[in-house]
Amino acid sequence: MAESPETKRLRMERSKPNFFDASQHRPSIIFDVDYVDTVSKFTSKGQGHGMVGSGKSLAVFTSGGDSQGMNAAVRAVVRMGIYVGFKVFAIHEGYQGMVDGGDHIREMTWKDVSGIIQLGGTVIGSARCKDFRKRDGRLMAAKHLIERNISNLVVIGGDGSLTGANLFRKEWSELVQELLENGEITEEQASDCEHLAIVGMVGSIDNDFCGTDMTIGTDSALHRIIEAVDAISTTAQSHQRSFVLEVMGRHCGYLALVAGLACGADWLFIPEAPPADGWEDKLCKKLAHTREMGKRLNIIIVAEGAMDRHGKAITVNQIKDLIIDRLDYDTRVTVLGHVQRGGNPSAFDRILGCRMGAEAVLALTEATETSPACVVSLAGNTAVRVPLMECVEKTQQVGKALKEKDFDLAVELRGKSFLNNLKTYLTLSKLKPPDNVCSRDGKICSSEFNLAVLNVGAPAAGTNAAVRSFVRSCLVDGYRVYGIHDGFEGLLDDRIEFFGWMSVSDWVREGGSKLGTNSDLNVLYYSFFLYRTTPKNLSLEKIAQKFQQYNIHGLTLVGGFESFMSVVQLVEARSKFPEFCIPMVVIPATVSNNVPGTDFSLGTDTALNAITETCDKIKQSASGSKRRVFVVETMGGYCGYLATMGGLASGADAAYIFEEPFGIVDLENDVKHLAGKIKDDVQRGVILRNENANPNFTTDFIHQLFAEEGRGLFTVRKNVLGHMQQGGSPTVFDRNLGTKLGVKASNFLVHTIEEHTKSSIPWRSFVSLAVSFLVFGMNYTLPEISSYVSKCSMEAVMTFIFGTKYTYSGKLHVDTPESACLLGLKKRMVGFTPVTTLKPSVDFEHRIPKGEWWLNLRPLLRILAKHTSTYIGESDGGFVTPSDVTDDEPEFL
């Protein structure tokens, strides 16, 4: 059955790639202006340590439900506030503590927030407060703040907490005047606290706040869910059971949706997209078919607010009873509940809390009496400021849409990222494509084109998720997919097979590389600096022969710098080997995060969490031993991403990297810094060092230097983390990023092939148009037929005309720069960059990009560790709208 013109048009529109401008990848030194967000003003005015907040006070408090990462945000607010010169207070027990006053409002010192970054919950407490909802309660709260000269507030909570803060700000002038008239404050106090500035951060595991891509605590909650699902999957598989899991999300299905993507759930129930009537039959039919296809377990995820199209609640017990009654499957229910709120925060939430906390303080330094209350939000990979009430109003619109059963509007208000997550899940969770699109084993498909996928370089978590989504997305479009085992060496040895729908069924949760990467032991002969797994070092001629032998029309490489170099080499050899004139795309996957053209590579988040968890244990050991410093070596080659971000997430005292040269004087200063810290009764220290930070100042050297210089004050131990950073089950971030990149890579290849197999020779277009006109008769106008022919490949037109399968016999020849790209996440958009345009921005000797965004965060690492430094913030000082954050298709999670 031929594909209809409208279906073809929609599919081509969906798969149209988004290309990045090459100028976005220009070499920069350290501070790329595209990534400088708020504090460029701060530094350009020569402002720095203790200058802008002098004489002012700020207070930070947490309100509403707790979430992991709140402590990281509190720590950042306190330390950044002290750094810029504020007197900083913490309000314990949220609004209730503000109303009660007294010891609930305490001045904070640097040491007070030491050792809290790794703790879950909130150490300053949180409570619901009925008193603050009344004006008398807010009057009392204002009095307690003014008595301490507090006129700047940082509130960490959900939309209710932020709405209360905005109301407080609006009434502030009246409250101050009333207190003055009642003689409860002096005129000087009233003058000093004439205006109240408020900055919010959203702490909520539900990620239900419009105006930010991620809220503090969401990633950690997803970690808890996936840990539970992975554990349940092992027992479910053993006994061929079905499990129905309830996750939080009374009014938002984000946790259920993303968890479903990350674990490959068989079915989802979320408030924003209720199932159509008759869902019971469809669910049971799907579960039965999956068992017939050999699957031993079924996972169904239900948001606690799930309902049907008529607003009737759908419960986990209802689903369990349905499966037992109709299918007689052994089915169990697990309600995760507050487990999702607990545990240590993930590396992502710790870093998010640090960045948002610092940004909130800097927003207060720039606030004026006319500045609206704002929320520090995450837009992709950038911290931005968004007007608070615009976000709250849009969030409330979602609830209204759900109440009115306008589910399409609710999904739209959640943003394009939510919608795309939903579409991706629905595509990848199908039982399988129809038989006329592809067979179960994937060997017979509606298209005559063959695509291939392979891994090149070291394994990284998330690789299997990318391969799974790539394979399934290709099969949905009717393209056969070769899986090439063990990289290019495997291709030369014919370790290649067609993949079917179930070939990659459970790959999403698997670590490492199921396809395999390097297999030939002879590659160990090559130096680290030679790209040992790339085509040029094997045999371009033999690889070209294999491309021809297997008739490969498109190629996806999943891997690190070697994958990037492989495509560069294949592109450069196109003039000699026409077999390489096919579309090619690189999905970056390496723990080193050293691939140009992308902010993140698959595997980095999993590696960061491994580093962070190890550092937590090391710090615990150091505290128990007293006066102990650990020197920890991380992986990364010459890229210092892991050392820097691991240091920020673990609260390290310093991180030594190749990109930021350091010498003996710097090391001596850090020894003095550690000595002062330990004298101040902080009994531990952690130093991170990238494995290739400096050939002379090795981990052993730093260990021995610190041990000698700290003799009598502290002892020193070293720890080389090694390949544990590459192992383990992928985190939610890596699973979902891999899933999205796999789908986009498939769309890119399909779109490029179909664009270049249109009839581009005038006489063929004329013949096709003439024959079409004769066949269609006068049922269509000539412009309509012309439009149809122009949008379809010769294969589709001829198949439609003659009613039999027509095979495109022309040789696919694609040699434009845009046909060989790296697929990456830049700031907040996923897009494609031709590999040829990336070459000028790469340091090939050290295998790193010349400009790296995360270098902007190194001053923040130093500041939070009590070094004097200058921090370049992340917002330009202006505001963006909530739509700017939610409507641009963010791809962060």
Summary of the structure (lengths in Angstrom):
residues: 893
radius of gyration: 28.9
end to end distance: 37.2
largest distance: 97.0
contacts: 3379
relative contact order: 0.13
helix: 48%
strand: 15%
